[in-house]
Amino acid sequence: MTRASTAATLVLLMSGGALARDVDLVTLPPRDGVQLTIYNSEDLTLVKETRAITFKKGSNKIQFSWANTLIDPTSVYFRPVEHDKEIEVADTTFPADRPQVLVWNVESKFEGQAAVEVSYFTSGISWSADYVMISDAGEEKASVDGYVTVVNRSGEDYEGAQVRLVVGTINLVEKIAQLAQGQRMEKAAENAVRQREMRRAVAKAEAAPAPAAAAPREAPAVVKEGLSEYFLFTVEGKQTVKNGWSQRMVSFRAREVAFDVIYRYRPHQYGPRPVRFYVLANDKEHKMGESPLPDGVIRVFRDNGKGGLHFFTAESVKYIPIREKVELNVGTDDQVVYERVVLDVSRSNFLYSNERNPRVIGWDEGRKWQEEIRNYRGKAIRLEIRHVLEGDVEFGMEVPGLRLYDFRTVEYTVELPAGTVRKYGSDGVVHLGAAQKQGRVRLVGP
């Protein structure tokens, strides 16, 4: 601990029947070790500290303070690591005249120094992921680098910490920050016993053994392992996570990653021009490893073949499980052109009202379109096309694989070799007014 004014402190009160005013206060030595397990989904971090405490036979009082921090006092837990058969916590008290303080009354049959573990939940520590993808000039292979950034706003410094990052969702009845702000802890402690045990069970479920200490590295690696509904990323080595600081670390590096390039024409989603997508599979076959990718921002570049990079996009992505794909919109391409023009519009099958002066109440409107796709690129492309057709429509087109995407959207895919032009004709009949039976598209022969 580097800042006594904001640090959570432990003080040992060694008592042998003396009154409280005569008890000597002994400040404990620095932490021997600390482990941070950070859950992003609930602003929750499990902290485990190990310290060496000198016990006397009989009653010992150990004081814990969380002043100026976001520690949840209802979650603080004391456990002897050594001589656990001889050291026992008799009870825990929350002094009424000292808010943000608790005292463990410990009975010991052992005299001497023993290691203990103090664990608790805190808020204010978060982590985020981001990625950098660099495509080669031919858009066939890419390098993908992942990073994690840890930000500490908890009010406490953690030096020499082992950092573990959890991907997954947990549910808490109360937010840790709310519990940390309480001034009277007796009632909070009583009401929170059950949820504290539940939280401790959650922490135990994910608490995999810590990896052996690694040799110093130029950059810490991140070890990943699956734990039922969670996924755990362990940063190798020891990290200093100071309050108010952030630290960015490499999560993974993938090279020669194969990916697909697809073009999509969906004017209702992307505008009037085809857009290009990089489609990346998160699996071992595509050299992306064997772990999920947390929420984050992917920045996409392409090698311009001249020693520089062309920036495409920075896109936020949701959690990507193993074997799932991520689709990155890298924008329009001037070398791929799609045009659709109306060739003819006609009206027929008029319906009239049954009145002295009849009026038109329904009719069919026929439309003919021509679609032209031009590929000026030096390689073949695949273009996925969707059209949204409003109303009661019968639609036909001379293209293989025409299908319904939903009740009002038709879609098809075109493979276009390099430097070629394709033209397709389509026609449709829209039933309007009283001629309309239902709002949907029906496919008919061209």
N, C-alpha and C positions, 0 to 999 in steps of 0.2 A: 504494500500500500504506500502510495507516494504522497497522498494529500489527506492528512488526518481530519480536515474539516469536512470532507465529503465521504470519506471511506467508511465502509462497514467495519466496525472494530470488535474484537473479542478481548475481554479482560477477565483474568482469573482472580477470583476472590478466595483466598485460602483461609478457611475458618476452622478453629478448634474450640468452639464454644464462645468466641469473642463476640462483643456487640458489633453491629454493622459499622459504627463510626470508628472502630479500632481495627478494622480489617484492612490489610495492606492490599493495594492494587498493583498487579503486575501485568504490564503490557506484553502480549505474546510476541514472539519473533515473527518475521515475515512468513508468508505462506510457503510451505514446502512444494506445493503443486496446486494447480487449479485447472479445471476442465469446464469448458463452456459448450453446452449443447443448445443450439439456437433454432427455435421453431419460428419460421416467418409468419405462418398462417394466423397466429394468435398473439403476436408481440410478446413472446414467451421465451425465456432462456433458463435452462437448468444449470445452476452453478454448483460445482463440487470442489470444495477446498480441503486440502490436507494440511494439518499443522501439528507441531510437537508441543504437548502440554505437560508440565510437571505437576503430578498429582501428589497429594498427601493422603495418608490413610484416614478414612473417616469422611466427613462432609466437605465437599468442595463446591464453590459457587462460580459459575462461568457466565459472564455477561456478554450479550450480543447486542450491538447497536446498528441501526440501519439509517441513521440521520442523513438527510440530504441525498438519499438514493431512492431508487424505484423498486427496492426489494419487497416482496410479498411476505410480511411477517408471519402469516398463518402457515407458510410452507417451510419455515426454517426447521432443520432437522439436525440433530447431533448424534454421532455414532462413533464409538471407539473402534479403531482399526486394530490396535494391539491391546492385549490383555482385556479383551471384550468380556471374558467370563468374570473378571474381577472389578470391572468398572460399569456402573449402571446409573442411568438418569432416573432419579426418583420422581421429579416433576418439573414443570416449566411454569414460571410466573411472569406476569406482565405488570410491573410496578405502576400503580396509579399515578404517582407523582413524577414519573419519568417516561413520557411518551417516546415511542420509537426505541424502546429498550426491552429486552427480555432477559431472564436469568434462568439458567439450568441449575438445578440442585442435583449434584452428582455424588453418589456414594461410591467410595473406592476402597478395595481391600489391597490395592497395589500402591506402592510408594515409588515414585520416580517418573521418568519421562516416558510418555506413550503417544503414539500417533492417533489423531482423531480426524474424522471427516465431518465437515459442516456443509450441508447442501441446502439450497433454497432456489426459489424462482424469482426472477427479476424481469422487468420490462425495460424498454429503451435500447436494447441491442438488436440490431436487424442485419440482414444480409440480402444482397441482390445478385442476380446473375446477368452477365452480358456476354455476347459472342461476336466474333469477327470472322466473316467468311470472305475468302479471296479466291475468285474463280480464275482459271488460266485463260489465256487469250482465246482459245477455241471453245470455251464453255463446256468442257467435258469433265474436268477434275477440279477439285478445290481444296484449299486448306481451311480448316475450321478450328479456331481457338476459343476456348471457353474461359471465363473469368468469374470469380466471386469477390464481392466487396462487402466487408464487414464494417458497420457503423455503430459506434458506441455512444449512446446518449443516456446511459443508466445512472450517471453520477458517481461511478466507481471505476477505478483503474484495475486492469487485469494484466499483470506482467507474467511472462513465461507460461502462457496459457495454451493448453491443447484445445483446438477449436473444432467443433463438429457441427455440421449444418444439416438440418432435417427437412426433407421434402415430404409433405403430407399435411393433412388437416386434422386438427383435434378440436374438441369442443370444451369450453370452460364456462361455468356458470357466471363467474365474475371476471372482469379484466384485472390483470395484475396491477396495473397503474392505479386503479381505483382502490384496491386493497392497501397499496403502499401509502395512500394519502390519509388513511384513517388515523385519528389521534388517540382513541381509546381502544386498546387491543384486547381487553378481557373478553368483551362480548364478541368481537370479531373472531377471536381464537376459538371460542366455544361454538359459534355458528359454523365455522369453517372446518371443523375436524373431519367431517365426512368428505367434503370436497378435497381437502388436503390429501387424504388417503387415496382418493381416486386419482388425483394428479400424480401422486407418487407411483401409483401402479402404472400409469401411462409412461412415466419416465423409466420405470424398470423394464417395461416391455421393449423399449428401444435401446436400452443401455447395453450395447455390445461391449466386449472387453476392449480396452484401449490398446492400440498397436504399440509394439516395442519402440523405444526411442530411436529415431532415425539419426544417421550421421548428418552433420550440417550440410545444407544444399544451397546452391545459388538462389533457387526459387523453391518454395515449398510445394510439394505435390499434394494432390487431393485423392484420397483412397475412398472408393465407393462400395457400399454393401447394402443389400436389400434386407428389410426388417418388416415382414408382413405388409401392413398398409403404409409403412413409411419407407423412405430411402435415405440412407445416412452417408454424408460426405465428410470424411475426416481429413483435415489439413495436416500433413506431416510436419513434425518438428514443433517447436514452441513459438508462439506468437505473442507480441505485446499489443494489447488492445486497450489503449488509453481512452479515458472519457473525453468526448468531443472530437476524437480522431476517427478516421476511416482508413481501411487497409484493403488494397486490391491484390488478389492472388490468382495464379493460374489454376484453373480447374482441370482442363485437359487440352491436348493438342492432337488434332487428327490431320493426317496428310493423305494425299491422293484419294480424296473422298469423291466417289462417283455420284453424279446427280443428273436429273432430267430437266430439260427445258421444254415448257409447254406454252403455247399462245392461247389466249382466251378472248373471245369477243362476246361481251355481255354488256350492252350499252346501259342497261338499267342498274348495273353495279359499278362499272369501270369507265363509263363514258363512251364516246363514239368511235374509238379506235381500239384495235386489238392490243392487249397488254401481254407482257412476257412474264413467266413465272419460273423461278428455280425451285425444283421439288427435291427435297432432301429427305432421305430415309434414315431414321435414327436406329440403326442396327449394325451388327458386326460385319455383315456382308458388304456394307457400304463404307466400312472402316470408321464408323462413328462410335464404336465401343459398345458397352453393355449396360448402360445406366440411363435413366430418364434425364431429360433436360428440364431444369426448373424454369418458371416464368422469367422472362428477361427481354432484352432488346438485342436483335441481331443486326449488325451493320454489314452490308454487302458491298463488296468491291469486285472489280474485274481488272486483271492485268491488261494494260493497253498495248503490250508488246513493245513498248519503247522505254522500258525501265520505270514506268510510273503506274499509277492505279487510277481507275475511273470509279467514282462513288455512285452507287445506284440508289440505295435506300437504307433507312434505319427503321426497322419494323418491330413492334412489340409482339411477342408470341406467348401463348399460354403454355402451361406444363405439357411437355411432349413425352409420353410414355415410350418405353422400349418398343421397337418395331413399328412405331407410328411415323407418319410423314409430316413435314412442315413445308408449307408453300409460301414462297417469298415473292411478292409482287415487285419486280424490278423496273416496271414502267413500260412505256410504249417503245416501238421499234420502227423507225422510218423505212426499214427495208421489208416490212411486211404490211401489205395494204389490203383492206377489206372495204368493198363498196356494195351497197344494196340500193337499187333504183326501182321505182314503180313503173312498169311498162304499160299497164292498162287498168282502168277502173270502170266497172259497169254495174248497172242496177237492174234487177228483174224480180219477178214473182211478187208483185205489189199486193198488199192486202188493204181493203177499204173498209171503212166503218159502215155499219148498217144504219144509215141516216138518209134523210131526204136529199141532203147535199153531202154525198160521201166524201170522205177525206182519207188520205193515205195514213194508215196506222202501222204498217210493217212492210218490209221488203228485204231482199237479199242483195248484198253488195259483193260483187266479184272483184278480186284484185290479182294481178300478176306482177311478180317481182323477178328481177335478175340479180344474182349475186356474183361478184367477181373477186377472186382472191389472187393477189400477186406476191410472189416470193422472190425478192431480189437478193436474198442471202446466198452465200456459197455453200449452203448445206440444207438438207431437207428439214421441214418443220412439221409440227403437228398443231393444228388449230382446232380448238373446241368452241363451238358456236351455240349460243342460246338466244331464242327469240321469245319474248313475252307477248302473247296475243290475247287481247281483252275481248270479252263477250262470248257469244255462241259461234264458234268458228269450226269450219271444216278446212283442213290444211293438207296439202300434198306437195311433195318435192322429189326431184329426180336425183337423190343422193343416197348412197348406201348408209345403212345404220340410223336412219331417222327414227327418233323415239320421243316419248313424252318424258320430260323431267318431272313435271307435276301437272295439275289439271289445266293450267293455262300457259305452260312453257314447253316449247319443243327444243330439242337439242340434237346435234350430230357432230361428228369429228371428221376432219379432212386431213389426209396426209399429202403434203405438197413437196415434190422434189425441188432441188435448188434451181433457181432461175426460171420457174415455170409460172403460167397463169392458168387458172381454172375458172370456168363459168358454170353456174347452176341456175336453173329456172325453178320457180315455185309459184303455186297459186293457192288461193284460199277464198272461201265464201263466208261472209259474216252475216249472220241472221240478225236483223235489227228490228226494233219496235216489237209489234205483236208477233213477228216471226221468230223472235228469240225464245227458245224453250228453256235453256239453262246456260249459265256462264261457264263454259268449258271448251277445250279444244279436242276435236276428233280427227285422227289421222286417216286420210283417204289416199288412194292411188294417185300418182302424178298424172 
